[in-house]
Amino acid sequence: MSTAREDCFTMEGKLALPYQYFAGLTGSRFLISLRDQKKIKGLKCNKCNKIFVPPRSTCEICFEEISGNWVDLKNSGTVTGFTIIRYEEPHQPVKPPYILALIKLDGADTPLTHIVKGVPLSKMKVGMKVKAMFAKKSTSSIMDIDHFRPVEGKPKFEMGYTYDELEVGMSASFSKTISESDVYLFAGISGDFNPMHLNEEFAKMTPFGTRIAHGALPQSLIAPVLGMKLPGLGTVALEIMARFKAPTYFGDTITATGEVVEKLEKKRWVRMALTWTNQKDELVAEGSALVIPPMPLPQQAE
Amino acid sequence: MVRRVAICAVAQTTYEQDKWYERFQGMALEVLESLQEQTGVDFSEDKGIDMTISVSDDVFDARTISNNAMTDVLGAHFGCEEKVAQEGIQALYYGLAAIQSGHCDLILVLGHCKESQGKSRNMVTHVAFDPFYTRPVGLDFCAAAGLQAQAYAAKSGITDEHLAKVVVRARENATKNPNYPEVTEITAEEVVASEMLADPIRKLHAYPVSDGAVGMILAAEERVREFTDKPVWITGVGNCMDSFFLGDRDLTSNFALKKAAERAYRRAGIEDPKAAFDLVEISDQYAYQQPMWMEGLGICEAGKGGEWIDADGPAKNNVNTSGGMLAGNPLILGGLVRTAEAALQLRDEAGDRQVKGAGTALAHGVMGPAGQFHSVVTLARD
């Protein structure tokens, strides 16, 4: 008998079965209340006074029927335990790394397992007060609470994403309508009083036929994206390049967008693709930026 | 105990990360043939195996009632066969009960699992969770262990260095065990440098995905001598199931393990577990579980897991001289393999890893997220 691997026949298979789960009558009431009223409800055992969540119809300690004893729980709670999930599996609701925590909702006795966002991984602590952030779209499951966020103890400044937190594909944008006064102020800032930006009669003779904004004015709208959104506070811009594709007329609404396209592991820098579009979705300019993302704050470092 | 029951023989395949050259039926056959060779046991109506108890997991096997696909190697053709889908050590409990009830005299226990067949073991354990409340947040046994490890480390002063020490010793022991041909030694530095899976659990703190099979012959006292002159007596058994939802439990309390141990010790007449065992085989799926389960068994002082490792407790208590679960067993066979390893020790057949003069042992199995279900078996030789 040959035991060479090439003589071994294998077949790719898949265990996949569409399935319908019933939440139970008690579970249904919990999930409907979560979906329709954004209310998290617990069930109280009148014998041992314990308040349970997720719902169940019987107290596991006293064997008392508790299915009618609904109590409203708060949307806030305390983290009683957590881990940071760093391995990746298809069944995970968000891309690792993320914080999975046991959260004891105010008013409940049994912690719920859920995701915590909005806190640097290294700053996560047992005892943290968090609040539920409800999902925009219902999935009729516990994910109607999208995640939990810290309630207080917010740092004075919300620092931007660190190199490790940034992922290729993340994007952010900023929009603004360019008015005549913007252009006039920009002329003062730059000293560029070129009549093509300021004098309608002169501008009529140009290929654009009317006044247009300085090219650098819409271009500057990428600064709030990089510096305040993505990566955010603490970012150092090393290079910003732009190719102008179309003019910006007065009254145009320009959207500047930055998207992470490359992480330069060696330097821990990030390259971003930039686009500027107007209200008609026309490309006004495109380019790229190279940035140093914020370092973790000293007190946030491990 | 009314009717004494002994393990008359044990057999195992090697445990490897991918036994691509063997079907699960083939792995089981290897074990069965070894057991028959050791004991001469057969499946005849009058004197043969009365009942086979198989151990398998339908999701890992990707078949409903997967034991029905291997009746030949289970000796189940026209015979009595039952399946345990809980942790494998439960088959031992079941067999013990069947013999003690007087229903059976001779039982074959045979477990198998090819974890490598599935794309991801975490995906298998993920479907153990509830579809409304705990699956959507991505829980699987590894994530649940992370939650437990974090809480336990804070309570028992367990550090990254302690966990590395546990892994280094497990690997070192496993290299002396021919059942783990793939395990190599490792340094503490390598363990500490391995990537995090679910803080504080590192990749090298986790048991590897593995394939293998294990089996044993159980017999009633009056028939034991037909099959062996080195019986290993089951002196006590106990188990306990904790709550399903993680939040309903105190993850660091060892509630279920303490109960399981208490029940086994009571049946075995053990008053001081610290002095009762020459060796201990526990199912340490993750490194933190070795000190934690030892606390639960009452052999290590509660809350002192860190100090116990510092004081070389694992070596002094002869914990997992086989390499333990950290060396790699399929999840569902953990406790059954631990029992087989303990039996080999008590039969003086453990080769390079033999604990000299071992007369008593404890074997432990665990299943469910973050140690939901624990089983404890106490064993002794003549």
Interface residues (C-beta under 8 A of the other chain):
Chain A: T3 R5 C8 T10 G13 L15 Y21 A23 G27 L31 F52 V53 P54 E60 G81 F82 T83 I84 I85 R86 Y87 E89 P90 H91 Q92 P93 V94 L100 L102 K104 T110 P111 L112 T113 H114 I115 V126 T139 S141 I142 M143
Chain B: W20 Y21 V59 A62 S120 N122 M123 H126 D130 P131 F132 Y133 T134 R135 P136 V137 G138 L139 D140 C142 A143 G146 L147 A149 Q150 A151 A154 E195 M196 L197 A198 D199 I201 S243 F245 L246 G247 D248 L251
